[in-house]
């Protein structure tokens, strides 16, 4: 029953009545991250209503179709920040029917609170329980604390399909805005410093809606041969790095990007010989592969902001939530992705990209420089601040017809200075200490064999020119044609 999760005296109303609290041109802040923990009913009711609307929607990360799809189909979504994963969103953005701007996840909470993305009118948040001046988030935290703090009005959806025991994994720590900000008092990766509750001014709460709808999370594809080969190359590299890097002598703190490749790489952790080192996950998303690592005793704990699990993974976690809660901590995204903590714990981060150029620059968001995929997400938070930033990607796309190692990327999300290593199924390009010409040589060697001759020809032509960075614009642009 949902009512036993709602304190007495709160304004419990229908989804349609709650949708009346969303103004026609409001900036709407919604919970959700990694495709889970997002509101399921209120924005559907707003989309189905008779009012003309031109909404700006801000989420911490990816959400389900009950947010993006319904509003786009109804023609009521005008602007979207800062990340999206839905096909409908992607098409609308690339057709310029919806304005879009992506941001680094670690900075988003502050930007919302400071009004940088528009005045924050209303927050629509999913919870597992709510009181007069507090709520407990569901399967993700993301930027919920910042959204609740920033919004003029608050609508809470209490979801009985999510176990109330999720409160056991939450560690909500809300930071003050600069310049009155103290350091985050986290000294160990899974240390808890907050509580399960997001507190708010009770005057903000205008509606509580009951729901029992499950998330519509990721469907992870089976690992491909390329995925498995990348995992093998990465494992060999990491085992060697464990022996030569003194910061990894006692403990290893890992992060993997969201998605099928990241999940596949997590699932291959058992093949790496970590010796007697403590292994902890410190990232933004907790995916199915980490459940296996915890069950096998490989991981001693995991810190994230979202339980970005498949439906099967959710069922597995929910059935044994009491056991997993001892090892899993969910934090606000401005803590999980905080640059100071990433640097403090010496995180080894593995993220993906659309393509990487011979100079080491990575494009993570746009195909052909124009067609947005999802958004930068937390990749920049980790690539630049990790003790060791790794880009892992297959060497080709489009049925092996397109090289993902290119002379020059058409869109730069991560510069050559932001990461240290590139891994494909053909090997590891360790770019640390390498000059531009040396980076070109290393990256050619991890490209698909069918493209190496052409890439070497570009390198040779570029080297004929003067300057520290060998570059030939005409030859580089020919790859984009």
ZIBELHU-V597039 format. One record per pair of residues at least 6 apart in sequence whose C-alpha atoms are under 8 Angstrom apart, sorted by sequence separation. I is the first residue (numbers start at 1). J is the second residue. D is the distance in whole Angstrom. If there is no record, write none. Layout:
# ZIBELHU-V597039
i=I j=J d=D
i=I j=J d=D
This chain:
# ZIBELHU-V597039
i=22 j=28 d=8
i=31 j=37 d=6
i=32 j=38 d=4
i=71 j=77 d=5
i=84 j=90 d=7
i=92 j=98 d=6
i=93 j=99 d=6
i=111 j=117 d=7
i=112 j=118 d=8
i=129 j=135 d=6
i=130 j=136 d=6
i=148 j=154 d=7
i=175 j=181 d=7
i=176 j=182 d=7
i=186 j=192 d=7
i=242 j=248 d=6
i=243 j=249 d=7
i=256 j=262 d=5
i=293 j=299 d=6
i=294 j=300 d=7
i=335 j=341 d=8
i=356 j=362 d=4
i=366 j=372 d=4
i=367 j=373 d=7
i=383 j=389 d=5
i=396 j=402 d=5
i=397 j=403 d=6
i=422 j=428 d=6
i=423 j=429 d=6
i=464 j=470 d=8
i=465 j=471 d=7
i=31 j=38 d=5
i=32 j=39 d=8
i=93 j=100 d=6
i=113 j=120 d=8
i=128 j=135 d=8
i=129 j=136 d=6
i=137 j=144 d=8
i=175 j=182 d=8
i=186 j=193 d=7
i=242 j=249 d=7
i=256 j=263 d=8
i=294 j=301 d=7
i=307 j=314 d=8
i=317 j=324 d=7
i=355 j=362 d=6
i=356 j=363 d=6
i=365 j=372 d=6
i=366 j=373 d=6
i=382 j=389 d=7
i=383 j=390 d=7
i=396 j=403 d=5
i=397 j=404 d=7
i=421 j=428 d=7
i=422 j=429 d=5
i=445 j=452 d=7
i=463 j=470 d=5
i=465 j=472 d=8
i=30 j=38 d=7
i=31 j=39 d=7
i=112 j=120 d=7
i=127 j=135 d=6
i=128 j=136 d=6
i=129 j=137 d=8
i=185 j=193 d=7
i=354 j=362 d=8
i=355 j=363 d=5
i=365 j=373 d=5
i=395 j=403 d=6
i=396 j=404 d=5
i=421 j=429 d=6
i=422 j=430 d=7
i=431 j=439 d=6
i=444 j=452 d=6
i=462 j=470 d=5
i=463 j=471 d=7
i=30 j=39 d=7
i=68 j=77 d=8
i=89 j=98 d=8
i=127 j=136 d=5
i=128 j=137 d=6
i=175 j=184 d=8
i=256 j=265 d=8
i=290 j=299 d=8
i=353 j=362 d=6
i=354 j=363 d=6
i=355 j=364 d=7
i=365 j=374 d=6
i=395 j=404 d=5
i=396 j=405 d=8
i=421 j=430 d=5
i=422 j=431 d=8
i=462 j=471 d=5
i=127 j=137 d=4
i=128 j=138 d=5
i=256 j=266 d=7
i=353 j=363 d=6
i=354 j=364 d=5
i=365 j=375 d=5
i=394 j=404 d=7
i=395 j=405 d=6
i=420 j=430 d=6
i=421 j=431 d=6
i=429 j=439 d=8
i=462 j=472 d=5
i=126 j=137 d=6
i=127 j=138 d=5
i=353 j=364 d=4
i=354 j=365 d=7
i=364 j=375 d=8
i=365 j=376 d=6
i=393 j=404 d=8
i=420 j=431 d=5
i=421 j=432 d=7
i=431 j=442 d=7
i=444 j=455 d=6
i=459 j=470 d=8
i=461 j=472 d=7
i=125 j=137 d=8
i=126 j=138 d=6
i=352 j=364 d=7
i=353 j=365 d=7
i=354 j=366 d=7
i=364 j=376 d=6
i=420 j=432 d=5
i=430 j=442 d=7
i=444 j=456 d=7
i=354 j=367 d=7
i=429 j=442 d=5
i=429 j=443 d=6
i=458 j=472 d=8
i=72 j=88 d=7
i=286 j=302 d=8
i=429 j=445 d=8
i=69 j=86 d=7
i=72 j=89 d=7
i=286 j=303 d=8
i=429 j=446 d=7
i=458 j=475 d=7
i=68 j=86 d=7
i=80 j=98 d=7
i=82 j=100 d=7
i=281 j=299 d=7
i=286 j=304 d=6
i=427 j=445 d=8
i=428 j=446 d=6
i=458 j=476 d=8
i=69 j=88 d=6
i=78 j=97 d=7
i=79 j=98 d=5
i=80 j=99 d=6
i=81 j=100 d=6
i=82 j=101 d=6
i=83 j=102 d=6
i=125 j=144 d=7
i=279 j=298 d=7
i=280 j=299 d=5
i=284 j=303 d=8
i=285 j=304 d=5
i=286 j=305 d=8
i=426 j=445 d=8
i=427 j=446 d=5
i=440 j=459 d=7
i=57 j=77 d=7
i=68 j=88 d=7
i=69 j=89 d=7
i=72 j=92 d=8
i=78 j=98 d=5
i=79 j=99 d=5
i=80 j=100 d=5
i=81 j=101 d=6
i=82 j=102 d=4
i=83 j=103 d=8
i=173 j=193 d=7
i=279 j=299 d=5
i=280 j=300 d=6
i=281 j=301 d=6
i=282 j=302 d=6
i=283 j=303 d=6
i=284 j=304 d=4
i=285 j=305 d=6
i=286 j=306 d=6
i=287 j=307 d=6
i=288 j=308 d=8
i=426 j=446 d=5
i=54 j=75 d=8
i=55 j=76 d=6
i=56 j=77 d=6
i=61 j=82 d=7
i=62 j=83 d=6
i=63 j=84 d=7
i=65 j=86 d=7
i=68 j=89 d=6
i=77 j=98 d=7
i=78 j=99 d=6
i=79 j=100 d=6
i=80 j=101 d=7
i=81 j=102 d=6
i=82 j=103 d=5
i=138 j=159 d=8
i=171 j=192 d=6
i=172 j=193 d=8
i=173 j=194 d=5
i=267 j=288 d=8
i=278 j=299 d=7
i=279 j=300 d=6
i=280 j=301 d=5
i=281 j=302 d=4
i=282 j=303 d=5
i=283 j=304 d=5
i=284 j=305 d=5
i=285 j=306 d=5
i=286 j=307 d=5
i=287 j=308 d=5
i=288 j=309 d=5
i=422 j=443 d=8
i=425 j=446 d=8
i=426 j=447 d=7
i=44 j=66 d=6
i=53 j=75 d=8
i=54 j=76 d=5
i=55 j=77 d=5
i=56 j=78 d=6
i=57 j=79 d=6
i=58 j=80 d=6
i=59 j=81 d=7
i=60 j=82 d=7
i=61 j=83 d=5
i=62 j=84 d=5
i=63 j=85 d=7
i=64 j=86 d=7
i=81 j=103 d=8
i=171 j=193 d=7
i=172 j=194 d=5
i=173 j=195 d=7
i=267 j=289 d=4
i=278 j=300 d=7
i=279 j=301 d=8
i=280 j=302 d=6
i=281 j=303 d=6
i=282 j=304 d=6
i=283 j=305 d=8
i=284 j=306 d=7
i=285 j=307 d=6
i=286 j=308 d=6
i=287 j=309 d=5
i=288 j=310 d=7
i=291 j=313 d=8
i=424 j=446 d=6
i=426 j=448 d=7
i=19 j=42 d=5
i=43 j=66 d=7
i=44 j=67 d=7
i=47 j=70 d=6
i=53 j=76 d=5
i=54 j=77 d=6
i=55 j=78 d=5
i=56 j=79 d=5
i=57 j=80 d=5
i=58 j=81 d=5
i=59 j=82 d=7
i=60 j=83 d=7
i=61 j=84 d=7
i=62 j=85 d=6
i=139 j=162 d=7
i=171 j=194 d=5
i=172 j=195 d=5
i=266 j=289 d=5
i=267 j=290 d=7
i=270 j=293 d=7
i=285 j=308 d=6
i=286 j=309 d=7
i=287 j=310 d=8
i=423 j=446 d=7
i=424 j=447 d=7
i=18 j=42 d=6
i=19 j=43 d=7
i=22 j=46 d=8
i=43 j=67 d=6
i=47 j=71 d=5
i=52 j=76 d=7
i=53 j=77 d=7
i=54 j=78 d=5
i=55 j=79 d=7
i=56 j=80 d=6
i=57 j=81 d=6
i=58 j=82 d=7
i=59 j=83 d=7
i=123 j=147 d=6
i=138 j=162 d=7
i=171 j=195 d=5
i=172 j=196 d=6
i=263 j=287 d=6
i=265 j=289 d=8
i=266 j=290 d=6
i=269 j=293 d=7
i=304 j=328 d=8
i=305 j=329 d=8
i=306 j=330 d=6
i=38 j=63 d=6
i=41 j=66 d=7
i=56 j=81 d=8
i=123 j=148 d=6
i=170 j=195 d=7
i=171 j=196 d=5
i=172 j=197 d=6
i=252 j=277 d=7
i=254 j=279 d=8
i=263 j=288 d=7
i=264 j=289 d=7
i=267 j=292 d=7
i=288 j=313 d=6
i=302 j=327 d=6
i=303 j=328 d=6
i=304 j=329 d=6
i=305 j=330 d=5
i=15 j=41 d=6
i=16 j=42 d=7
i=19 j=45 d=6
i=20 j=46 d=8
i=33 j=59 d=7
i=35 j=61 d=7
i=36 j=62 d=8
i=37 j=63 d=8
i=38 j=64 d=7
i=40 j=66 d=5
i=44 j=70 d=6
i=48 j=74 d=7
i=130 j=156 d=8
i=170 j=196 d=5
i=172 j=198 d=7
i=250 j=276 d=8
i=251 j=277 d=5
i=252 j=278 d=6
i=253 j=279 d=6
i=254 j=280 d=6
i=255 j=281 d=6
i=263 j=289 d=5
i=267 j=293 d=7
i=287 j=313 d=8
i=291 j=317 d=8
i=301 j=327 d=5
i=302 j=328 d=5
i=303 j=329 d=5
i=304 j=330 d=5
i=305 j=331 d=5
i=437 j=463 d=8
i=15 j=42 d=5
i=19 j=46 d=5
i=24 j=51 d=7
i=28 j=55 d=7
i=30 j=57 d=7
i=32 j=59 d=6
i=33 j=60 d=6
i=34 j=61 d=6
i=35 j=62 d=5
i=36 j=63 d=6
i=39 j=66 d=7
i=40 j=67 d=7
i=43 j=70 d=8
i=44 j=71 d=7
i=47 j=74 d=6
i=120 j=147 d=8
i=139 j=166 d=7
i=145 j=172 d=8
i=169 j=196 d=8
i=170 j=197 d=8
i=250 j=277 d=5
i=251 j=278 d=5
i=252 j=279 d=5
i=253 j=280 d=5
i=254 j=281 d=5
i=255 j=282 d=6
i=256 j=283 d=7
i=257 j=284 d=8
i=258 j=285 d=6
i=266 j=293 d=8
i=300 j=327 d=7
i=301 j=328 d=6
i=302 j=329 d=6
i=303 j=330 d=6
i=304 j=331 d=6
i=305 j=332 d=6
i=24 j=52 d=7
i=25 j=53 d=6
i=26 j=54 d=8
i=27 j=55 d=6
i=28 j=56 d=6
i=29 j=57 d=6
i=30 j=58 d=6
i=31 j=59 d=6
i=32 j=60 d=6
i=33 j=61 d=4
i=34 j=62 d=5
i=35 j=63 d=4
i=36 j=64 d=7
i=39 j=67 d=7
i=43 j=71 d=7
i=123 j=151 d=6
i=130 j=158 d=7
i=138 j=166 d=7
i=146 j=174 d=8
i=168 j=196 d=7
i=249 j=277 d=7
i=250 j=278 d=7
i=251 j=279 d=6
i=252 j=280 d=6
i=253 j=281 d=6
i=254 j=282 d=6
i=255 j=283 d=5
i=257 j=285 d=7
i=270 j=298 d=7
i=303 j=331 d=7
i=305 j=333 d=6
i=351 j=379 d=6
i=391 j=419 d=7
i=16 j=45 d=5
i=24 j=53 d=4
i=25 j=54 d=5
i=26 j=55 d=5
i=27 j=56 d=5
i=28 j=57 d=5
i=29 j=58 d=5
i=30 j=59 d=5
i=31 j=60 d=7
i=32 j=61 d=6
i=33 j=62 d=5
i=34 j=63 d=7
i=35 j=64 d=6
i=38 j=67 d=8
i=47 j=76 d=7
i=122 j=151 d=5
i=123 j=152 d=8
i=125 j=154 d=8
i=127 j=156 d=7
i=129 j=158 d=6
i=138 j=167 d=8
i=141 j=170 d=8
i=145 j=174 d=7
i=167 j=196 d=5
i=251 j=280 d=8
i=253 j=282 d=6
i=254 j=283 d=7
i=255 j=284 d=8
i=256 j=285 d=8
i=258 j=287 d=8
i=269 j=298 d=8
i=304 j=333 d=8
i=389 j=418 d=7
i=390 j=419 d=6
i=393 j=422 d=8
i=395 j=424 d=6
i=15 j=45 d=6
i=16 j=46 d=7
i=23 j=53 d=8
i=24 j=54 d=6
i=25 j=55 d=5
i=26 j=56 d=6
i=27 j=57 d=6
i=28 j=58 d=6
i=29 j=59 d=6
i=30 j=60 d=8
i=32 j=62 d=6
i=33 j=63 d=6
i=120 j=150 d=6
i=121 j=151 d=5
i=122 j=152 d=6
i=123 j=153 d=6
i=124 j=154 d=6
i=125 j=155 d=6
i=126 j=156 d=6
i=127 j=157 d=6
i=128 j=158 d=5
i=129 j=159 d=8
i=137 j=167 d=7
i=167 j=197 d=8
i=389 j=419 d=4
i=390 j=420 d=6
i=391 j=421 d=6
i=392 j=422 d=6
i=393 j=423 d=6
i=394 j=424 d=5
i=395 j=425 d=7
i=24 j=55 d=7
i=25 j=56 d=7
i=27 j=58 d=7
i=32 j=63 d=5
i=120 j=151 d=5
i=121 j=152 d=5
i=122 j=153 d=5
i=123 j=154 d=5
i=124 j=155 d=5
i=125 j=156 d=5
i=126 j=157 d=5
i=127 j=158 d=5
i=128 j=159 d=6
i=136 j=167 d=6
i=305 j=336 d=6
i=383 j=414 d=8
i=388 j=419 d=7
i=389 j=420 d=5
i=390 j=421 d=5
i=391 j=422 d=5
i=392 j=423 d=5
i=393 j=424 d=5
i=394 j=425 d=6
i=395 j=426 d=8
i=120 j=152 d=7
i=121 j=153 d=6
i=122 j=154 d=6
i=123 j=155 d=6
i=124 j=156 d=6
i=125 j=157 d=6
i=126 j=158 d=6
i=127 j=159 d=6
i=128 j=160 d=7
i=242 j=274 d=8
i=304 j=336 d=6
i=351 j=383 d=7
i=388 j=420 d=6
i=389 j=421 d=7
i=390 j=422 d=6
i=391 j=423 d=6
i=392 j=424 d=6
i=393 j=425 d=8
i=436 j=468 d=7
i=437 j=469 d=7
i=16 j=49 d=8
i=113 j=146 d=6
i=122 j=155 d=7
i=124 j=157 d=7
i=126 j=159 d=7
i=137 j=170 d=8
i=231 j=264 d=8
i=239 j=272 d=7
i=303 j=336 d=7
i=349 j=382 d=6
i=350 j=383 d=8
i=380 j=413 d=8
i=384 j=417 d=8
i=385 j=418 d=8
i=388 j=421 d=8
i=390 j=423 d=7
i=436 j=469 d=6
i=437 j=470 d=7
i=109 j=143 d=6
i=112 j=146 d=7
i=113 j=147 d=7
i=128 j=162 d=6
i=227 j=261 d=6
i=231 j=265 d=5
i=235 j=269 d=8
i=238 j=272 d=8
i=239 j=273 d=6
i=349 j=383 d=7
i=380 j=414 d=7
i=384 j=418 d=4
i=436 j=470 d=7
i=108 j=143 d=8
i=112 j=147 d=7
i=128 j=163 d=7
i=129 j=164 d=7
i=239 j=274 d=7
i=383 j=418 d=6
i=384 j=419 d=6
i=81 j=117 d=8
i=110 j=146 d=7
i=113 j=149 d=7
i=128 j=164 d=5
i=228 j=264 d=8
i=235 j=271 d=7
i=236 j=272 d=8
i=383 j=419 d=5
i=109 j=146 d=5
i=113 j=150 d=5
i=223 j=260 d=7
i=227 j=264 d=7
i=228 j=265 d=8
i=231 j=268 d=6
i=235 j=272 d=6
i=349 j=386 d=6
i=376 j=413 d=7
i=109 j=147 d=7
i=112 j=150 d=7
i=128 j=166 d=8
i=222 j=260 d=8
i=223 j=261 d=7
i=227 j=265 d=8
i=348 j=386 d=6
i=349 j=387 d=8
i=351 j=389 d=8
i=353 j=391 d=7
i=355 j=393 d=8
i=380 j=418 d=8
i=405 j=443 d=7
i=128 j=167 d=8
i=220 j=259 d=7
i=221 j=260 d=6
i=347 j=386 d=5
i=348 j=387 d=6
i=349 j=388 d=6
i=350 j=389 d=6
i=351 j=390 d=6
i=352 j=391 d=5
i=353 j=392 d=7
i=354 j=393 d=8
i=405 j=444 d=8
i=220 j=260 d=5
i=342 j=382 d=7
i=346 j=386 d=6
i=347 j=387 d=5
i=348 j=388 d=5
i=349 j=389 d=5
i=350 j=390 d=5
i=351 j=391 d=5
i=352 j=392 d=5
i=353 j=393 d=6
i=369 j=409 d=8
i=218 j=259 d=8
i=223 j=264 d=6
i=337 j=378 d=7
i=346 j=387 d=5
i=347 j=388 d=7
i=348 j=389 d=6
i=349 j=390 d=6
i=350 j=391 d=6
i=351 j=392 d=6
i=352 j=393 d=6
i=369 j=410 d=5
i=222 j=264 d=8
i=339 j=381 d=6
i=343 j=385 d=6
i=346 j=388 d=8
i=348 j=390 d=8
i=350 j=392 d=7
i=368 j=410 d=6
i=369 j=411 d=5
i=405 j=447 d=6
i=220 j=263 d=8
i=338 j=381 d=7
i=339 j=382 d=7
i=342 j=385 d=6
i=343 j=386 d=6
i=368 j=411 d=8
i=404 j=447 d=8
i=61 j=105 d=8
i=337 j=381 d=6
i=342 j=386 d=6
i=343 j=387 d=6
i=403 j=447 d=7
i=60 j=105 d=7
i=337 j=382 d=7
i=340 j=385 d=8
i=342 j=387 d=8
i=366 j=411 d=7
i=403 j=448 d=7
i=339 j=385 d=6
i=363 j=409 d=6
i=365 j=411 d=8
i=358 j=405 d=7
i=361 j=408 d=8
i=362 j=409 d=7
i=363 j=410 d=7
i=60 j=108 d=8
i=356 j=404 d=6
i=357 j=405 d=6
i=358 j=406 d=6
i=359 j=407 d=8
i=361 j=409 d=7
i=363 j=411 d=5
i=364 j=412 d=8
i=365 j=413 d=7
i=403 j=451 d=7
i=407 j=455 d=7
i=156 j=205 d=8
i=284 j=333 d=7
i=355 j=404 d=4
i=356 j=405 d=5
i=357 j=406 d=5
i=358 j=407 d=5
i=359 j=408 d=7
i=362 j=411 d=8
i=363 j=412 d=5
i=364 j=413 d=6
i=406 j=455 d=7
i=35 j=85 d=8
i=148 j=198 d=8
i=154 j=204 d=5
i=155 j=205 d=6
i=158 j=208 d=7
i=160 j=210 d=8
i=161 j=211 d=8
i=162 j=212 d=8
i=354 j=404 d=7
i=355 j=405 d=6
i=356 j=406 d=6
i=357 j=407 d=5
i=358 j=408 d=7
i=362 j=412 d=6
i=363 j=413 d=5
i=364 j=414 d=8
i=149 j=200 d=7
i=153 j=204 d=5
i=154 j=205 d=5
i=155 j=206 d=6
i=156 j=207 d=6
i=157 j=208 d=6
i=158 j=209 d=6
i=159 j=210 d=6
i=160 j=211 d=6
i=161 j=212 d=5
i=355 j=406 d=7
i=357 j=408 d=5
i=361 j=412 d=6
i=362 j=413 d=6
i=363 j=414 d=7
i=395 j=446 d=7
i=407 j=458 d=7
i=148 j=200 d=7
i=152 j=204 d=6
i=153 j=205 d=6
i=154 j=206 d=6
i=155 j=207 d=5
i=156 j=208 d=5
i=157 j=209 d=5
i=158 j=210 d=5
i=159 j=211 d=5
i=160 j=212 d=5
i=161 j=213 d=6
i=162 j=214 d=7
i=284 j=336 d=6
i=356 j=408 d=8
i=357 j=409 d=5
i=361 j=413 d=8
i=362 j=414 d=5
i=395 j=447 d=5
i=396 j=448 d=7
i=407 j=459 d=8
i=145 j=198 d=6
i=153 j=206 d=6
i=154 j=207 d=7
i=155 j=208 d=6
i=156 j=209 d=6
i=157 j=210 d=6
i=158 j=211 d=6
i=159 j=212 d=5
i=160 j=213 d=8
i=161 j=214 d=6
i=283 j=336 d=6
i=284 j=337 d=6
i=356 j=409 d=6
i=361 j=414 d=6
i=362 j=415 d=6
i=395 j=448 d=5
i=144 j=198 d=8
i=145 j=199 d=8
i=155 j=209 d=8
i=157 j=211 d=7
i=159 j=213 d=7
i=282 j=336 d=7
i=283 j=337 d=7
i=355 j=409 d=7
i=361 j=415 d=4
i=362 j=416 d=7
i=360 j=415 d=7
i=361 j=416 d=5
i=360 j=416 d=4
i=359 j=416 d=7
i=137 j=196 d=8
i=136 j=196 d=6
i=137 j=197 d=8
i=282 j=342 d=8
i=136 j=197 d=5
i=137 j=198 d=8
i=135 j=197 d=5
i=136 j=198 d=6
i=134 j=197 d=6
i=135 j=198 d=5
i=134 j=198 d=5
i=135 j=199 d=7
i=134 j=199 d=4
i=282 j=347 d=7
i=133 j=199 d=6
i=134 j=200 d=6
i=110 j=177 d=7
i=133 j=200 d=5
i=133 j=201 d=6
i=408 j=476 d=6
i=133 j=202 d=5
i=407 j=476 d=5
i=408 j=477 d=8
i=132 j=202 d=6
i=410 j=480 d=8
i=360 j=431 d=8
i=407 j=479 d=8
i=406 j=479 d=8
i=359 j=436 d=6
i=360 j=439 d=7
i=359 j=439 d=6
i=61 j=142 d=7
i=358 j=439 d=7
i=359 j=440 d=6
i=42 j=124 d=8
i=60 j=142 d=5
i=358 j=440 d=5
i=60 j=143 d=5
i=358 j=441 d=8
i=360 j=443 d=8
i=59 j=143 d=8
i=60 j=144 d=8
i=39 j=124 d=7
i=358 j=443 d=6
i=39 j=125 d=6
i=40 j=126 d=8
i=357 j=443 d=8
i=358 j=444 d=7
i=38 j=125 d=7
i=39 j=126 d=5
i=38 j=126 d=6
i=262 j=350 d=8
i=37 j=126 d=6
i=262 j=351 d=7
i=37 j=127 d=8
i=218 j=308 d=7
i=220 j=310 d=7
i=262 j=352 d=8
i=27 j=118 d=7
i=29 j=120 d=7
i=189 j=280 d=7
i=217 j=308 d=7
i=218 j=309 d=7
i=219 j=310 d=6
i=261 j=352 d=8
i=27 j=119 d=6
i=28 j=120 d=7
i=29 j=121 d=8
i=31 j=123 d=8
i=217 j=309 d=7
i=218 j=310 d=5
i=219 j=311 d=8
i=253 j=345 d=7
i=255 j=347 d=7
i=27 j=120 d=5
i=28 j=121 d=6
i=29 j=122 d=6
i=30 j=123 d=6
i=31 j=124 d=7
i=189 j=282 d=7
i=217 j=310 d=6
i=218 j=311 d=8
i=253 j=346 d=7
i=254 j=347 d=6
i=255 j=348 d=6
i=256 j=349 d=6
i=257 j=350 d=6
i=26 j=120 d=8
i=27 j=121 d=5
i=28 j=122 d=5
i=29 j=123 d=4
i=30 j=124 d=5
i=31 j=125 d=5
i=32 j=126 d=8
i=217 j=311 d=7
i=252 j=346 d=8
i=253 j=347 d=5
i=254 j=348 d=5
i=255 j=349 d=5
i=256 j=350 d=5
i=257 j=351 d=5
i=284 j=378 d=7
i=26 j=121 d=6
i=27 j=122 d=7
i=28 j=123 d=6
i=29 j=124 d=6
i=30 j=125 d=6
i=31 j=126 d=6
i=216 j=311 d=8
i=252 j=347 d=7
i=253 j=348 d=6
i=254 j=349 d=6
i=255 j=350 d=6
i=256 j=351 d=6
i=257 j=352 d=7
i=26 j=122 d=7
i=28 j=124 d=7
i=252 j=348 d=8
i=254 j=350 d=8
i=247 j=346 d=7
i=22 j=122 d=7
i=37 j=137 d=7
i=21 j=122 d=8
i=37 j=138 d=5
i=37 j=139 d=5
i=36 j=139 d=6
i=37 j=140 d=5
i=36 j=140 d=6
i=37 j=141 d=8
i=34 j=140 d=8
i=33 j=140 d=6
i=32 j=140 d=6
i=33 j=141 d=7
i=31 j=140 d=8
i=32 j=141 d=7
i=33 j=142 d=6
i=31 j=141 d=7
i=32 j=142 d=6
i=31 j=142 d=7
i=190 j=301 d=7
i=31 j=143 d=7
i=190 j=302 d=7
i=368 j=480 d=7
i=31 j=144 d=6
i=189 j=302 d=8
i=190 j=303 d=6
i=30 j=144 d=8
i=189 j=303 d=7
i=42 j=157 d=8
i=41 j=157 d=8
i=30 j=147 d=8
i=40 j=157 d=8
i=29 j=147 d=6
i=39 j=157 d=6
i=10 j=131 d=8
i=257 j=378 d=8
i=10 j=132 d=7
i=29 j=151 d=8
i=257 j=379 d=7
i=5 j=128 d=7
i=6 j=129 d=6
i=7 j=130 d=6
i=5 j=129 d=5
i=6 j=130 d=5
i=7 j=131 d=5
i=5 j=130 d=6
i=6 j=131 d=6
i=7 j=132 d=7
i=21 j=153 d=8
i=18 j=155 d=7
i=190 j=327 d=8
i=192 j=329 d=8
i=190 j=328 d=7
i=190 j=329 d=6
i=64 j=215 d=7
i=65 j=216 d=8
i=184 j=335 d=8
i=6 j=158 d=8
i=64 j=216 d=6
i=5 j=158 d=7
i=64 j=217 d=7
i=168 j=322 d=8
i=163 j=318 d=7
i=166 j=321 d=7
i=186 j=341 d=8
i=2 j=158 d=7
i=165 j=321 d=7
i=169 j=325 d=5
i=189 j=345 d=7
i=2 j=159 d=7
i=165 j=322 d=7
i=168 j=325 d=6
i=169 j=326 d=8
i=2 j=160 d=5
i=171 j=329 d=7
i=172 j=330 d=8
i=173 j=331 d=7
i=174 j=332 d=8
i=1 j=160 d=7
i=166 j=325 d=8
i=169 j=328 d=6
i=170 j=329 d=6
i=171 j=330 d=6
i=172 j=331 d=6
i=173 j=332 d=7
i=169 j=329 d=5
i=170 j=330 d=5
i=171 j=331 d=5
i=172 j=332 d=6
i=169 j=330 d=6
i=170 j=331 d=6
i=171 j=332 d=8
i=173 j=335 d=8
i=230 j=392 d=7
i=142 j=305 d=6
i=230 j=393 d=8
i=141 j=305 d=6
i=142 j=306 d=7
i=230 j=394 d=7
i=140 j=305 d=6
i=141 j=306 d=6
i=140 j=306 d=4
i=42 j=209 d=8
i=139 j=306 d=6
i=140 j=307 d=6
i=227 j=394 d=7
i=139 j=307 d=6
i=140 j=308 d=8
i=226 j=394 d=6
i=139 j=308 d=8
i=41 j=211 d=7
i=40 j=211 d=7
i=40 j=213 d=7
i=38 j=215 d=8
i=37 j=215 d=7
i=36 j=215 d=5
i=35 j=215 d=7
i=36 j=216 d=7
i=35 j=216 d=7
i=36 j=217 d=6
i=35 j=217 d=5
i=34 j=217 d=7
i=35 j=218 d=6
i=34 j=218 d=8
i=21 j=206 d=8
i=145 j=332 d=7
i=18 j=206 d=8
i=144 j=332 d=7
i=18 j=207 d=6
i=141 j=330 d=7
i=142 j=331 d=7
i=143 j=332 d=6
i=234 j=423 d=7
i=18 j=208 d=7
i=140 j=330 d=7
i=141 j=331 d=6
i=142 j=332 d=5
i=143 j=333 d=6
i=233 j=423 d=7
i=18 j=209 d=7
i=141 j=332 d=5
i=142 j=333 d=5
i=143 j=334 d=7
i=233 j=424 d=8
i=237 j=428 d=7
i=141 j=333 d=7
i=142 j=334 d=8
i=233 j=425 d=7
i=230 j=423 d=7
i=233 j=426 d=8
i=11 j=205 d=8
i=13 j=207 d=6
i=15 j=209 d=6
i=230 j=424 d=5
i=231 j=425 d=8
i=233 j=427 d=6
i=234 j=428 d=8
i=11 j=206 d=7
i=12 j=207 d=6
i=13 j=208 d=6
i=14 j=209 d=6
i=229 j=424 d=8
i=230 j=425 d=4
i=233 j=428 d=7
i=11 j=207 d=5
i=12 j=208 d=5
i=13 j=209 d=6
i=14 j=210 d=8
i=229 j=425 d=5
i=230 j=426 d=8
i=10 j=207 d=8
i=11 j=208 d=6
i=12 j=209 d=6
i=228 j=425 d=8
i=229 j=426 d=8
i=230 j=427 d=8
i=10 j=208 d=7
i=12 j=210 d=8
i=227 j=425 d=7
i=226 j=425 d=6
i=3 j=210 d=8
i=2 j=210 d=6
i=2 j=211 d=8
i=34 j=258 d=7
i=109 j=334 d=7
i=108 j=334 d=8
i=106 j=333 d=6
i=107 j=334 d=7
i=105 j=333 d=7
i=106 j=334 d=5
i=105 j=334 d=7
i=106 j=335 d=8
i=106 j=337 d=5
i=105 j=337 d=7
i=106 j=338 d=6
i=106 j=339 d=8
i=34 j=285 d=7
i=36 j=306 d=7
i=36 j=307 d=7
i=33 j=305 d=8
i=34 j=306 d=6
i=36 j=308 d=6
i=103 j=375 d=8
i=104 j=376 d=6
i=105 j=377 d=6
i=106 j=378 d=7
i=33 j=306 d=6
i=34 j=307 d=7
i=35 j=308 d=6
i=60 j=333 d=8
i=102 j=375 d=5
i=103 j=376 d=7
i=104 j=377 d=6
i=105 j=378 d=5
i=34 j=308 d=5
i=102 j=376 d=6
i=103 j=377 d=7
i=104 j=378 d=6
i=33 j=308 d=7
i=102 j=377 d=8
i=104 j=379 d=8
i=106 j=381 d=7
i=94 j=370 d=8
i=104 j=380 d=6
i=105 j=381 d=7
i=94 j=371 d=6
i=104 j=381 d=7
i=94 j=372 d=7
i=93 j=372 d=8
i=90 j=372 d=7
i=90 j=373 d=7
i=90 j=374 d=7
i=85 j=373 d=8
i=85 j=374 d=5
i=84 j=374 d=5
i=83 j=374 d=6
i=84 j=375 d=7
i=83 j=375 d=5
i=82 j=375 d=7
i=83 j=376 d=7
i=83 j=377 d=6
i=82 j=377 d=8
i=61 j=377 d=7
